[in-house]
Amino acid sequence: MGGHVHAFLLDDGNGITLIDALYDTEPHRILDEIKAMGRQVSDLKNIIATHAHRSHIGGMAELKSQSNARVYAHEWEIGIVEGQRKATRCSIWPKPPLAAYYTQFGLALGFDGHKPCLVDQSLKEADHIGPLTIVATPGHTPGCLSFYWPEKKALFVGDVIVTWPYVEAGWPGLTMDMKQNVQSVGKLSDFGDVEIVGVGHGEPIAEGGIEVLKKLREQKV
């Protein structure tokens, strides 16, 4: 649902941090994965939004209710997460990739449809949550955040990069400022030891992530 969407459960030994919450308002997929990890929903301590598009915040409210986890987002995104305003609409005119047009169409018509969720704290550049350092990466939306886990040589970048249906620096049809988004990719490419890149749409890049980032920072817009 939402275009090969992924969320990420990170267990650093002190509890679980969840990055994004998929499309579904009923988060059975995430709950099943927590159980498969041998953990309980009460072990979920932090829920962080990369940005406030429905594909990434659908299950957030229910997960917060069941776990009592703290929810975090960039200040610009909080009003959308909490249901005070809708996500900024994109153009209804089809843009590549056409495989993702149904997602663009929904955002163009304002079909948010997530259950509003109270955000406990806003995040900004260089904040820390669990094992993660916060990196401001605007472009897809003004409040897009990425997350760096240095011990794992991993970056989690939301929709700044996608790997479905092919690898590129964001989907043009759903990105508010493509030039700024590519600049954010350049910023991420400065994390020279990165191997793993977790993306919002498509499979994670499991190795050699820094080389992919360096290539994509040259993408023409």
C-alpha positions as CSV (number, residue, x, y, z in Angstrom):
1,M,0.0,0.0,0.0
2,G,1.3,3.4,-0.9
3,G,4.0,2.3,-3.4
4,H,6.3,-0.4,-2.0
5,V,6.4,1.4,1.3
6,H,8.9,0.5,4.0
7,A,9.2,1.3,7.7
8,F,12.1,0.4,9.9
9,L,12.3,-1.1,13.4
10,L,15.6,-0.5,15.1
11,D,16.5,-2.3,18.3
12,D,19.6,-0.8,20.1
13,G,19.2,-2.9,23.2
14,N,17.4,-0.1,25.1
15,G,14.1,-0.4,23.3
16,I,12.8,-0.2,19.8
17,T,12.7,2.9,17.6
18,L,10.3,2.9,14.6
19,I,11.0,5.1,11.6
20,D,7.7,5.7,9.8
21,A,4.5,3.7,10.2
22,L,3.4,2.5,6.7
23,Y,0.1,3.3,5.0
24,D,-2.3,1.2,7.0
25,T,-4.1,2.8,9.9
26,E,-4.3,-0.7,11.4
27,P,-0.5,-1.4,12.0
28,H,-0.7,-5.2,11.9
29,R,2.4,-5.6,9.8
30,I,4.5,-3.6,12.2
31,L,3.0,-5.4,15.3
32,D,3.7,-8.7,13.6
33,E,7.4,-7.8,13.1
34,I,7.8,-6.6,16.7
35,K,6.5,-10.0,17.8
36,A,8.8,-11.8,15.3
37,M,11.7,-9.9,16.9
38,G,10.8,-11.6,20.2
39,R,9.7,-8.2,21.7
40,Q,6.4,-6.7,22.9
41,V,4.6,-3.6,21.7
42,S,5.5,-2.0,25.0
43,D,9.2,-2.2,24.0
44,L,8.4,0.4,21.3
45,K,9.8,3.6,22.8
46,N,10.1,6.0,19.9
47,I,8.2,6.6,16.6
48,I,9.7,9.0,14.2
49,A,8.3,10.4,11.0
50,T,10.6,11.1,8.0
51,H,7.7,13.3,6.7
52,A,3.9,13.5,6.9
53,H,2.6,11.8,3.8
54,R,0.0,9.2,4.4
55,S,2.2,6.3,3.2
56,H,4.5,6.9,6.2
57,I,2.1,7.9,9.0
58,G,-0.9,5.6,8.5
59,G,-0.4,3.4,11.6
60,M,1.2,6.0,13.8
61,A,-1.8,6.9,16.0
62,E,-2.7,3.3,16.8
63,L,0.9,2.3,17.5
64,K,1.2,5.3,19.9
65,S,-2.0,4.2,21.6
66,Q,-0.9,0.6,22.1
67,S,2.7,1.3,23.1
68,N,2.7,4.7,24.7
69,A,5.7,5.5,22.6
70,R,6.8,9.1,22.1
71,V,6.2,10.5,18.6
72,Y,8.6,12.8,16.8
73,A,8.4,14.9,13.6
74,H,9.9,18.0,12.1
75,E,8.0,21.2,13.2
76,W,6.7,21.8,9.6
77,E,5.2,18.3,9.5
78,I,3.5,18.3,12.9
79,G,0.3,20.0,11.8
80,I,-0.3,17.3,9.2
81,V,0.5,14.4,11.5
82,E,-1.9,15.9,14.1
83,G,-4.7,16.5,11.5
84,Q,-4.7,20.2,11.8
85,R,-4.0,20.7,8.1
86,K,-3.7,18.5,5.0
87,A,-0.4,17.7,3.2
88,T,0.5,20.1,0.5
89,R,-1.1,19.0,-2.7
90,C,1.0,18.1,-5.7
91,S,0.2,18.5,-9.4
92,I,-2.4,16.1,-10.8
93,W,-0.5,16.1,-14.1
94,P,1.3,12.7,-14.4
95,K,5.0,12.8,-13.8
96,P,7.5,9.9,-13.8
97,P,7.4,7.2,-12.6
98,L,4.0,6.4,-13.9
99,A,4.0,3.2,-11.7
100,A,3.6,5.6,-8.7
101,Y,0.9,7.8,-10.3
102,Y,-1.9,6.5,-8.1
103,T,0.1,7.8,-5.1
104,Q,0.5,11.2,-6.8
105,F,-3.2,11.2,-7.8
106,G,-4.2,10.7,-4.1
107,L,-2.0,13.5,-2.9
108,A,-3.1,15.8,-5.7
109,L,-6.7,15.4,-4.6
110,G,-6.0,15.7,-0.9
111,F,-6.7,12.1,0.1
112,D,-4.7,12.0,3.3
113,G,-7.0,9.8,5.4
114,H,-4.6,9.0,8.2
115,K,-5.8,8.9,11.8
116,P,-4.5,12.1,13.5
117,C,-1.7,11.5,16.0
118,L,-0.4,13.7,18.8
119,V,3.3,14.6,18.3
120,D,5.3,14.7,21.5
121,Q,8.3,16.6,20.3
122,S,9.6,18.4,17.2
123,L,13.0,17.5,15.8
124,K,15.7,19.5,14.1
125,E,19.2,19.0,12.7
126,A,21.7,17.3,15.0
127,D,19.1,16.1,17.6
128,H,19.4,12.6,18.9
129,I,16.7,9.9,19.4
130,G,17.7,6.5,20.5
131,P,20.8,5.5,18.5
132,L,20.0,8.0,15.7
133,T,21.3,11.4,14.8
134,I,18.8,13.6,13.0
135,V,19.7,15.1,9.6
136,A,17.5,17.8,8.0
137,T,17.0,16.8,4.3
138,P,14.3,19.2,2.9
139,G,13.1,18.9,-0.7
140,H,10.5,16.2,-0.9
141,T,8.7,18.3,1.7
142,P,10.2,21.2,3.7
143,G,10.3,19.1,6.9
144,C,11.8,15.9,5.6
145,L,14.2,14.3,8.0
146,S,16.8,11.5,7.6
147,F,18.4,9.5,10.4
148,Y,22.0,8.3,10.8
149,W,23.0,5.3,12.9
150,P,26.8,5.5,13.0
151,E,27.4,2.2,14.7
152,K,25.5,0.4,11.9
153,K,26.9,2.6,9.1
154,A,23.2,3.2,8.1
155,L,21.1,6.1,6.9
156,F,17.3,6.1,6.8
157,V,16.2,8.7,4.3
158,G,12.5,8.5,3.7
159,D,11.6,9.7,0.2
160,V,14.7,11.7,-0.4
161,I,15.8,8.6,-2.3
162,V,13.6,5.8,-3.8
163,T,14.6,2.4,-5.2
164,W,11.2,1.5,-6.7
165,P,10.5,1.3,-9.6
166,Y,14.1,2.3,-10.1
167,V,16.8,4.1,-8.1
168,E,16.6,7.9,-8.1
169,A,16.7,11.0,-6.0
170,G,13.0,11.1,-5.3
171,W,9.8,10.9,-7.3
172,P,9.3,14.2,-9.3
173,G,5.5,13.9,-9.1
174,L,5.5,14.0,-5.3
175,T,8.5,16.1,-4.5
176,M,7.9,19.7,-3.7
177,D,11.4,21.0,-4.6
178,M,13.5,18.5,-6.7
179,K,16.5,20.8,-6.8
180,Q,16.6,21.1,-3.0
181,N,16.0,17.3,-2.7
182,V,19.1,16.6,-4.8
183,Q,21.0,19.0,-2.7
184,S,19.9,17.0,0.4
185,V,21.2,13.9,-1.3
186,G,24.6,15.7,-1.7
187,K,24.5,16.4,2.0
188,L,23.9,12.7,2.8
189,S,26.8,11.7,0.5
190,D,29.1,13.4,3.0
191,F,28.5,10.5,5.4
192,G,31.4,8.7,3.9
193,D,31.2,5.4,5.8
194,V,27.6,4.6,4.9
195,E,26.8,1.0,3.7
196,I,23.1,0.7,4.4
197,V,20.4,3.1,3.0
198,G,16.8,2.5,4.1
199,V,14.4,4.2,1.8
200,G,10.7,4.9,2.0
201,H,9.7,3.3,-1.3
202,G,11.5,0.2,-2.5
203,E,14.0,-2.2,-1.1
204,P,16.8,-1.0,1.2
205,I,20.3,-0.6,-0.2
206,A,22.1,-3.3,1.8
207,E,25.7,-2.4,0.9
208,G,27.7,0.2,-1.0
209,G,25.2,2.9,-0.1
210,I,27.7,5.8,-0.2
211,E,28.5,5.1,-3.8
212,V,24.7,5.2,-4.7
213,L,24.4,8.5,-2.8
214,K,27.4,10.0,-4.6
215,K,25.9,9.0,-8.0
216,L,22.5,10.4,-7.2
217,R,23.8,13.8,-6.1
218,E,24.7,14.4,-9.8
219,Q,21.1,13.7,-10.9
220,K,19.8,16.4,-13.3
221,V,16.6,18.2,-12.3
